[in-house]
Amino acid sequence: MPNQILVKCIFLLTLYNIFYNWCHSNTRFLKSMYMKTLTIFLFILLYTTSCKKDDIEPNQQILGKWEVFYLGNGEYRLPIQNPTGYQHFLPDSVLLEYDYATKITYTKKYWIDSLLHTAIQREDGRWFTFDFDCQFKGDTMRLERKNVSAIFNVSKHKRIN
């Protein structure tokens, strides 16, 4: 990120220099009018482009309850009207999946590195894992299955708490 700001500053200073030289070769009125306008514009532009929003870590963004509202492969499909349950991501890497119809809660584990991984322990003690590419936009989470073939690869979830 600091390199991007440095490149922007160099670019803006170069533009400023070109514009200054052009105005210097023209009348005095043009020089003063353009330089004042350009200086104000450059400071506003530099201020707005150099402000960085605080990035929230995915393992913090995922916390809470999520209901699925879309299943598909990326193409447009009608949203799910009646979700069948929700997923509750807890801070201690526990994932609770609740089914509205049966009122049963399933316990899983999750962790995040470059992907979101969910796992459920089989009867023989081994863990069965699923990998997802996870993207957040506001209160929406988009999950895309990785390393597996599925009918629906993409799911979108909305935060419900």
Residue frames as qw, qx, qy, qz and C-alpha x, y, z in Angstrom:
[[0.000, 0.882, 0.470, 0.000, 0.00, 0.00, 0.00],
 [0.286, -0.779, 0.094, 0.549, 2.79, 2.57, 0.72],
 [0.387, -0.096, 0.602, 0.692, 4.19, 1.96, -2.78],
 [0.180, 0.651, 0.660, 0.330, 0.83, 2.84, -4.34],
 [0.156, -0.931, -0.228, 0.237, 0.71, 6.12, -2.42],
 [0.403, -0.540, 0.358, 0.646, 4.28, 6.92, -3.48],
 [0.341, 0.227, 0.687, 0.600, 3.44, 6.26, -7.13],
 [0.046, 0.837, 0.532, 0.115, 0.35, 8.49, -6.85],
 [0.282, -0.853, -0.014, 0.439, 2.40, 11.29, -5.31],
 [0.399, -0.286, 0.523, 0.696, 5.07, 11.09, -8.02],
 [0.252, 0.487, 0.706, 0.449, 2.38, 11.06, -10.72],
 [0.065, -0.913, -0.399, 0.060, 0.63, 14.09, -9.20],
 [0.346, -0.728, 0.177, 0.565, 3.88, 16.01, -8.85],
 [0.394, 0.002, 0.633, 0.666, 4.74, 15.26, -12.47],
 [0.134, 0.715, 0.618, 0.297, 1.36, 16.54, -13.61],
 [0.234, -0.903, -0.183, 0.310, 1.82, 19.61, -11.44],
 [0.417, -0.475, 0.381, 0.675, 5.24, 20.28, -13.00],
 [0.312, 0.295, 0.680, 0.594, 3.93, 19.89, -16.57],
 [0.008, -0.840, -0.524, -0.136, 1.00, 22.16, -15.87],
 [0.344, -0.808, -0.025, 0.478, 3.20, 24.72, -14.13],
 [0.395, -0.241, 0.494, 0.736, 5.60, 24.87, -17.09],
 [0.199, 0.524, 0.676, 0.479, 2.71, 25.23, -19.51],
 [0.150, -0.909, -0.384, 0.055, 1.15, 28.03, -17.47],
 [0.449, -0.623, 0.132, 0.627, 4.53, 29.73, -17.07],
 [0.344, 0.029, 0.555, 0.757, 4.83, 30.08, -20.82],
 [0.005, 0.682, 0.605, 0.412, 1.36, 31.70, -21.05],
 [0.084, -0.700, -0.002, -0.710, -0.01, 34.91, -19.67],
 [0.047, 0.239, -0.665, 0.705, 0.20, 35.85, -16.04],
 [0.640, -0.118, 0.140, -0.747, -3.57, 35.59, -15.57],
 [0.876, 0.079, -0.419, -0.228, -3.64, 31.98, -16.80],
 [0.482, 0.275, -0.711, 0.432, -0.70, 31.11, -14.61],
 [0.173, -0.198, 0.578, -0.773, -2.24, 32.39, -11.39],
 [0.745, -0.027, 0.028, -0.666, -5.74, 31.05, -12.11],
 [0.858, 0.156, -0.473, -0.127, -4.61, 27.58, -13.18],
 [0.384, 0.297, -0.726, 0.487, -2.01, 27.24, -10.46],
 [0.371, -0.201, 0.492, -0.761, -4.50, 28.08, -7.71],
 [0.850, 0.055, -0.059, -0.521, -7.10, 25.71, -9.14],
 [0.769, 0.278, -0.573, 0.047, -4.57, 22.97, -9.76],
 [0.137, 0.341, -0.722, 0.586, -3.04, 23.27, -6.31],
 [0.582, -0.124, 0.393, -0.701, -6.43, 22.98, -4.61],
 [0.887, 0.182, -0.225, -0.360, -7.41, 20.06, -6.87],
 [0.606, 0.354, -0.679, 0.213, -4.14, 18.20, -6.23],
 [0.102, -0.288, 0.700, -0.645, -4.38, 18.58, -2.47],
 [0.747, -0.007, 0.228, -0.624, -7.99, 17.31, -2.49],
 [0.857, 0.289, -0.384, -0.185, -7.05, 14.42, -4.78],
 [0.392, 0.386, -0.743, 0.382, -4.00, 13.51, -2.70],
 [0.351, -0.236, 0.586, -0.692, -6.02, 13.64, 0.52],
 [0.830, 0.070, 0.126, -0.538, -8.85, 11.45, -0.76],
 [0.844, 0.326, -0.419, -0.072, -6.61, 8.85, -2.42],
 [0.329, 0.423, -0.725, 0.433, -4.13, 8.51, 0.42],
 [0.564, -0.305, 0.444, -0.626, -6.73, 7.82, 3.11],
 [0.388, 0.114, -0.908, -0.110, -6.75, 4.12, 3.84],
 [0.760, -0.384, -0.073, -0.519, -9.70, 2.31, 5.36],
 [0.362, -0.442, 0.784, -0.243, -8.87, -0.04, 8.19],
 [0.617, 0.127, -0.710, -0.315, -8.87, -3.58, 6.87],
 [0.720, -0.342, 0.409, -0.444, -10.72, -6.01, 9.08],
 [0.059, -0.322, 0.940, 0.100, -9.23, -9.48, 9.24],
 [0.588, -0.070, -0.616, -0.519, -11.41, -12.24, 7.73],
 [0.454, -0.195, -0.832, 0.253, -11.34, -14.17, 11.01],
 [0.036, 0.262, 0.464, -0.845, -13.01, -11.15, 12.64],
 [0.402, 0.128, -0.279, -0.863, -15.45, -10.43, 9.80],
 [0.478, -0.070, -0.820, -0.306, -16.78, -13.98, 9.76],
 [0.063, -0.122, -0.808, 0.574, -17.89, -13.96, 13.41],
 [0.451, 0.165, 0.217, -0.850, -21.65, -14.11, 13.91],
 [0.578, 0.301, 0.743, -0.153, -24.69, -15.77, 12.40],
 [0.156, 0.353, -0.533, -0.753, -25.10, -16.14, 8.63],
 [0.678, 0.363, 0.570, -0.289, -28.07, -17.28, 6.55],
 [0.328, -0.013, 0.693, 0.641, -27.70, -18.44, 2.96],
 [0.431, 0.616, 0.277, -0.599, -29.70, -16.46, 0.40],
 [0.601, 0.644, -0.318, -0.350, -28.14, -17.69, -2.85],
 [0.684, -0.225, 0.667, 0.194, -26.87, -20.99, -4.23],
 [0.707, 0.692, 0.062, -0.132, -25.52, -21.30, -7.76],
 [0.813, 0.031, 0.213, 0.542, -22.45, -21.11, -9.93],
 [0.289, -0.296, 0.110, 0.904, -22.12, -17.35, -10.25],
 [0.048, -0.339, -0.576, -0.742, -24.92, -16.81, -12.76],
 [0.368, -0.182, 0.203, -0.889, -28.09, -14.99, -11.73],
 [0.352, -0.308, -0.881, -0.068, -30.57, -17.12, -9.83],
 [0.440, -0.691, -0.209, -0.535, -33.53, -16.14, -7.74],
 [0.061, -0.468, 0.668, -0.575, -32.67, -15.68, -4.06],
 [0.360, -0.218, -0.898, 0.128, -33.63, -18.38, -1.56],
 [0.384, -0.583, -0.196, -0.689, -36.93, -17.33, 0.03],
 [0.778, -0.558, 0.066, -0.282, -36.95, -19.65, 3.05],
 [0.239, 0.585, -0.746, 0.211, -33.49, -20.50, 4.39],
 [0.834, -0.194, -0.506, -0.098, -33.22, -23.93, 6.01],
 [0.745, -0.529, -0.219, 0.343, -30.91, -22.81, 8.81],
 [0.085, 0.960, -0.226, 0.141, -27.95, -20.66, 9.73],
 [0.792, 0.118, -0.338, 0.494, -24.25, -20.94, 10.42],
 [0.371, -0.923, 0.044, -0.096, -22.85, -19.38, 13.59],
 [0.689, 0.384, -0.353, 0.504, -19.10, -18.73, 13.53],
 [0.602, -0.791, -0.090, 0.064, -17.73, -18.39, 17.07],
 [0.060, 0.907, -0.413, 0.063, -14.38, -16.79, 18.04],
 [0.528, -0.498, 0.688, -0.016, -12.88, -20.09, 19.25],
 [0.194, 0.336, -0.799, -0.460, -12.97, -21.67, 15.74],
 [0.285, 0.263, 0.902, -0.191, -16.24, -23.46, 16.45],
 [0.309, 0.011, -0.441, -0.842, -18.88, -23.44, 13.74],
 [0.358, 0.256, 0.791, -0.425, -22.46, -24.21, 14.77],
 [0.239, -0.052, -0.620, -0.745, -24.90, -25.11, 11.99],
 [0.355, 0.216, 0.666, -0.619, -28.54, -24.93, 13.04],
 [0.087, -0.223, -0.811, -0.534, -31.38, -26.56, 11.06],
 [0.383, -0.100, 0.145, -0.907, -34.72, -24.75, 11.43],
 [0.738, -0.084, -0.448, -0.498, -36.88, -27.78, 10.53],
 [0.787, -0.137, -0.587, 0.132, -35.31, -30.34, 12.87],
 [0.384, -0.872, 0.137, -0.272, -34.05, -27.83, 15.47],
 [0.919, -0.203, 0.037, 0.337, -30.73, -29.71, 15.51],
 [0.018, 0.938, -0.335, -0.086, -27.38, -27.97, 15.92],
 [0.935, 0.181, -0.059, 0.300, -24.31, -29.51, 14.30],
 [0.372, -0.854, 0.258, 0.254, -20.86, -28.65, 15.61],
 [0.815, 0.458, 0.008, 0.355, -17.92, -28.20, 13.25],
 [0.507, -0.560, 0.105, 0.647, -14.52, -26.55, 13.31],
 [0.522, 0.811, 0.146, 0.219, -13.30, -23.77, 11.04],
 [0.499, -0.561, 0.158, 0.641, -10.08, -21.88, 10.39],
 [0.469, 0.878, 0.095, -0.012, -8.95, -19.26, 7.94],
 [0.546, -0.361, 0.332, 0.679, -5.62, -18.89, 6.18],
 [0.054, 0.191, -0.459, -0.866, -5.77, -17.99, 2.50],
 [0.444, -0.255, -0.679, -0.526, -9.05, -19.98, 2.39],
 [0.602, -0.315, 0.360, -0.639, -11.89, -20.68, 4.78],
 [0.388, 0.105, -0.914, -0.045, -11.75, -24.31, 5.91],
 [0.697, -0.305, 0.224, -0.609, -14.63, -26.09, 7.64],
 [0.345, 0.231, -0.909, 0.033, -14.30, -29.56, 9.11],
 [0.795, -0.315, 0.087, -0.511, -16.51, -32.16, 10.71],
 [0.177, -0.428, 0.879, -0.117, -15.18, -35.14, 12.61],
 [0.704, 0.045, -0.584, -0.402, -16.16, -38.53, 11.26],
 [0.875, -0.415, 0.006, -0.249, -17.01, -41.53, 13.43],
 [0.915, 0.065, -0.176, 0.358, -13.52, -42.95, 12.92],
 [0.520, -0.680, -0.049, 0.514, -11.98, -39.78, 14.38],
 [0.451, 0.077, 0.361, 0.813, -10.72, -38.32, 11.10],
 [0.146, 0.627, 0.200, -0.738, -11.67, -34.84, 9.99],
 [0.454, 0.512, 0.616, 0.391, -13.58, -34.30, 6.74],
 [0.159, -0.540, -0.044, 0.825, -12.77, -30.80, 5.43],
 [0.428, 0.752, 0.445, 0.230, -14.24, -28.38, 2.90],
 [0.399, -0.264, 0.090, 0.874, -12.30, -25.43, 1.47],
 [0.230, 0.856, 0.461, 0.049, -13.84, -22.13, 0.38],
 [0.312, 0.235, 0.049, 0.919, -12.65, -18.89, -1.12],
 [0.202, -0.723, -0.590, 0.298, -14.26, -16.33, 1.18],
 [0.203, 0.304, 0.133, 0.921, -15.10, -12.72, 0.24],
 [0.119, -0.629, -0.603, 0.476, -16.87, -10.10, 2.33],
 [0.073, 0.348, 0.272, 0.894, -18.81, -7.07, 1.17],
 [0.437, -0.408, 0.080, -0.798, -20.65, -5.25, 3.94],
 [0.600, -0.190, 0.623, -0.464, -22.93, -7.75, 5.66],
 [0.904, 0.335, -0.062, -0.257, -22.68, -10.25, 2.80],
 [0.423, -0.498, 0.736, 0.177, -20.32, -13.21, 2.61],
 [0.786, 0.461, -0.259, -0.318, -19.60, -15.04, -0.67],
 [0.591, -0.395, 0.701, 0.057, -18.21, -18.56, -0.46],
 [0.718, 0.500, -0.376, -0.306, -16.85, -20.46, -3.46],
 [0.926, -0.246, 0.286, 0.015, -15.98, -24.12, -3.02],
 [0.247, 0.740, -0.614, -0.119, -12.41, -25.11, -3.84],
 [0.008, 0.378, -0.925, 0.030, -10.82, -28.50, -4.50],
 [0.366, 0.231, 0.870, -0.236, -14.16, -30.27, -5.01],
 [0.156, -0.183, -0.628, -0.740, -16.78, -30.71, -7.72],
 [0.161, 0.374, 0.705, -0.581, -20.26, -29.64, -6.68],
 [0.219, 0.665, 0.660, 0.272, -23.61, -28.86, -8.28],
 [0.039, -0.967, -0.126, -0.220, -23.54, -25.40, -6.72],
 [0.690, 0.140, -0.262, 0.661, -20.06, -23.94, -6.23],
 [0.091, 0.307, -0.162, 0.933, -21.08, -20.48, -5.00],
 [0.336, -0.680, -0.649, 0.056, -23.16, -19.55, -1.98],
 [0.067, 0.469, -0.121, 0.872, -23.94, -16.10, -0.65],
 [0.444, -0.494, -0.685, 0.298, -24.85, -15.46, 2.96],
 [0.095, -0.721, -0.018, -0.686, -26.26, -12.47, 4.84],
 [0.196, 0.093, -0.700, 0.681, -25.50, -11.61, 8.43],
 [0.438, -0.567, -0.579, -0.390, -28.54, -12.10, 10.66],
 [0.564, -0.682, -0.372, 0.281, -27.31, -10.70, 13.98]]
